[in-house]
Amino acid sequence: MSESIHHPAFTFVRSQPIAALNLTVDEYRHNATGARHFHLATDDPQNVFLVGLRTVPEDSTGVAHILEHTVLCGSERFPVRDPFFMMIRRSLNTFMNAFTASDWTAYPFASVNVKDFYNLLDVYLDAVFFSRIDERDFRQEGHRVEFTKPDDPSTPLTFKGVVFNEMKGAMSNPSSVLWQTLTSELFPTTTYHYNSGGEPAEIPNLTYAQLKAFYQRFYHPSNAVFMTYGNLPVIDLQTQFEEKALKRFTRIDPNSAVPIEQALTSPRVVEENYALDEPDTAEKTHVVVGWLLGESTDLDAALEAQLLEGVLLENSASPLLRVLETTDLGGSPSPILGLEDSQRQMVFVAGVEGSEPDRAEAVERLVLDTLTEIAEKGVPADMIESVLHQIELSQREVTGDGMPYGLQLILHGLPAAIHDGDPIAVLDLEPALARLRKKAADSQFIPNLIRKLLLDNTHRVRVVLKPDTELSARKQAAEQARLAAMQAAMSDAGKQAVVEQAKALAERQAEVDDISILPTVTREDIPEHIDLPTPEKIIHHPATVTWFNRSTNGLVYLQAALDLPQLTHDELDLLPIYSGVLTELGAGDRDYLQMAEAVAARTGGFSARSSIRPDLDNAHKLSSFFLLSGKALVRHAGDLVDLFHQHLNAARFDETSRIRDLISQIRFRSEQGIAGSGHVHAMNLASSGMSARAKLTHESGGVAGVRRIKAMDDALDEPKAIDDVAERLARLHAKLKGGLRQYNVIAERRHFGDIQPALERVMQHGNPVEHFQLPKVHQPVREAWIGNLAVNYCAKAHAAVPPLHEDAAALAVLGGFLRNGYLHRAIREQGGAYGGGAGYDSESASFRFFSYRDPRLTDTLNDFDRAIDWLLDNTHEGRTVDEAIFGVISSIDKPGSPAGEAKKAFLNTLHGRTPEQQRLIRARILDVTEADLKRVAETYLKPDSASIGVLCGPTKEDELTGLGLHIERI
């Protein structure tokens, strides 16, 4: 295989074309340090960089996580206070972040602009390998104690810190507690025993000296792997690696390998509690069984485990998932179900949530008995083939709508690279899949695998995670007692030291750095125009079919758009449930199990959702559709079309027990999602009085929707209640399915002929319907919703204008401007929240402020108003407006997957949003000035008229009352 031209500081190791991914992977090794470089060469202009380091915590102080934050707070050549967030402003990046996993830390970014890519590379290399690790940054990002009034030692001490509050929020999610409890028991002696993110009670134990020692030990090129993707020359990349970092290092032994865990000789049982700030604990217990498996770097073993996971849990027809979905021992399968293969040793988990402690043994017995039965009876060959088909499909699909495709590939291969395995083999699955297919042809392969990995594996742990309504209070009391004891033990000099530390940090946070030393893009680097996908052809008979020619790597995507008719209030309440159950039911002659088997064997699955959006020039006028979507390999295009229409025409709403199970699953998923998206829920709450669409967003997908689904699920315990819901869903389905008028097909042009005949056989054309509208809404909101939350999520919203209004562009830029110039410092650095910001929301025609995982409440709401004063009372540099514009433009120009961009274009057309309008909006953004920002702030952001939305825990009730907020409970 031919090698690319590379830098002499590196030795070429090998090159491997991967046809299924349309790229070639080249491996190199740095001569002086031994660092490995894997380059995924392809013609994609969205270039990606990642440097990963094996980081192995030996406690739960969060040292790796806090270091990840602190590393990005200034470096040798860029000694400014916050180069990471400053570069977000000075960049056209399509992705910038840093990750802390259980045993590695990674620093990735992506950009389609070559100049921008090398700017970011310069900053990232210096940050990772030459970070200053300033003690004040450690106190800001990690933890510190301050007096409630920082300059008054007579006021109580409090803990502060970004990671401290981030992990308070993260560990308020029962799923996080469940996973951490399980892994700590499965790994009693290795790094996975500890919480790499940090346990809130342990984080204050970390010292600055320990942080620096961790950095010195692990942040070295000999402990690093470099991974790149895109169309840039390898020699140019490696020249930067060498000149900017690697030439200053020599090889060391990082001594960071994770040892193999000592095998348990007998299964264990452990009980743990999680905080539940609700009085009703009935059926709120989690019960899971977890096994420790083999090494993830053994590709054949990893694929065997993936195949076993698929056979057992792929869909509702899979035997283990079927019993977990239908058992009366729990309400839903566990949220941590399945295989975890990103660590050195893999973990397999099965269990339920919505259970009781006294059912734990029965849950474990159910899992083991089911596995025993499968091992004795075997599984049909077509079920194995179906799982192999899903692995092939996921290997072929070009993704990238949320995270860049190249970064997804890199992250897929990273664990193998981190643990000295072969990431190229992980990416080039064809040979390993061929070996797996051959082994799986033996009818005893799966039964033997079940026995080997699970039934005969004594390294097994059962975890019972129980709700405790007093745990939050005990934790809070323990924290206060700890702080009180610290304060009581302080000498006057010690107290003064705390005051001085707070003052020093405040001074650092107030510093105005010379950020001209940081590289930047300019307005001249912004492309004048953007390319928007256009259909290859549109056929209007018998239904309208839009055909997009896109590089989908052998997949076809099919969508149907149904006009959404006028709905009653009850039908509107049912719509989220209907969307969630439609593609999970049987259809026609197939029950849901048979349908699930057919879907998995021939497609990549189906989904359904409503799309209700306001007009670009009128926030109160809606265009509304219901979308059914599916995908498949082209060779199964006919099956895709047939199964697609079976869902649409003949869904089985007579499967009442299935509907009952699905509603429970929807309920548990929606409850689990609150803590992770609390800022979104708070913003949707705050803006819910701005328009009918905004109100619907809150009531269907917000915390009001979560509460409604909980109430519906609870009511289904009443006799015949599920029959009533099923009948209402069936009537809604009958009302919707007649509105089908448009199809969207996305594939490579050469495959159009494989799809068109199948579609023409069953193509439907519905009748025009009275389009869905909602009554106009415009009323202020001042509400707080209390739930099982350890931190706060705060939002303020101001009524604004629709996207085509000439002020919308300035409002879009204003969000980034306020975040960059004021809110980031006030909310995150000084206030200790994990995040905060502001932005214009085109869907609700509002401007919204928010905070995320925030220890404060009233002060944060006041900071939102102070941000407006800061804007209006000061003169600002022109470059700061440019930086805010960069952020908006990069979000507009960010490329998605080939199919995702076509879907977006189709949806925009459905809603009457033309490419000319989108280009006009973009052009207006480029013309925004400081005067525009001040004008729209004065016009629309009047503090007295702001709406407020807050999500928090019950301890904040008095503060909410003092603010005059109406209180609801989730």
Secondary structure, DSSP 8 states (H G I E B T S, - for coil): -------TTEEEEEEEEEGGGTEEEEEEEETTT--EEEEEE-S-SSEEEEEEEE---SSSS-HHHHHHHHHTS-BSS--SS-HHHHHHHT---SEE--EE-SSEEEEEEEES-HHHHHHHHHHHHHHHHSB---HHHHHHHT-EEEESSTT-TTS-EEEE-HHHHHHHHHTTSHHHHHHHHHHHHH-SSSGGGS-TT--TTTGGG--HHHHHHHHHHH-SGGGEEEEEEESS-HHHHHHHHHHHTGGG----------------SS-EEEEEEEE--SS--TT-EEEEEEEEEEETT-HHHHHHHHHHHHHHHSSTTSHHHHHHHH-TT-SEE-TT-EEE-SSSEEEEEEEEEEE-GGGHHHHHHHHHHHHHHHHHH---HHHHHHHHHHHHHHHH----SSS-HHHHHHHHHHHHHHTT--HHHHH--HHHHHHHHHHHTSTTHHHHHHIIIIIT---EEEEEEEEETTHHHHHHHHHHHHHHHHHHH--HHHHHHHHHHHHHHHHHHH----GGGS----GGGS-SS------SEEE-SSSEEEEEE---TTEEEEEEEEE-B---HHHHHHHHHHHHHGGGS-BTTB-HHHHHHHHHHH-S-EEEEEEEEEETTEEEEEEEEEEEEEEEEGGGHHHHHHHHHHHHHHB-TT-HHHHHHHHHHHHHHHHHTTGGGHHHHHHHHHTTTS-HHHHHHHHHHSHHHHHHHHHHHHHTTSTTHHHHHHHHHHHHHHHHHTTEEEEEEEE-GGGHHHHHHHHHHH--------B----------EEEEE-S-SSBEEEEEEE---TTSTTHHHHHHHHHHHIIIIIIIIIIIIT--SEEEEEEETTTTEEEEEEESBS-SHHHHHHHHHHHHHHHHS---HHHHHHHHHHHHHHHH----HHHHHHHHHHHHHTT--HHHHHHHHHHHHT--HHHHHHHHHHH--GGG-EEEEEE-GGGHHHHHHTT-EEEE-
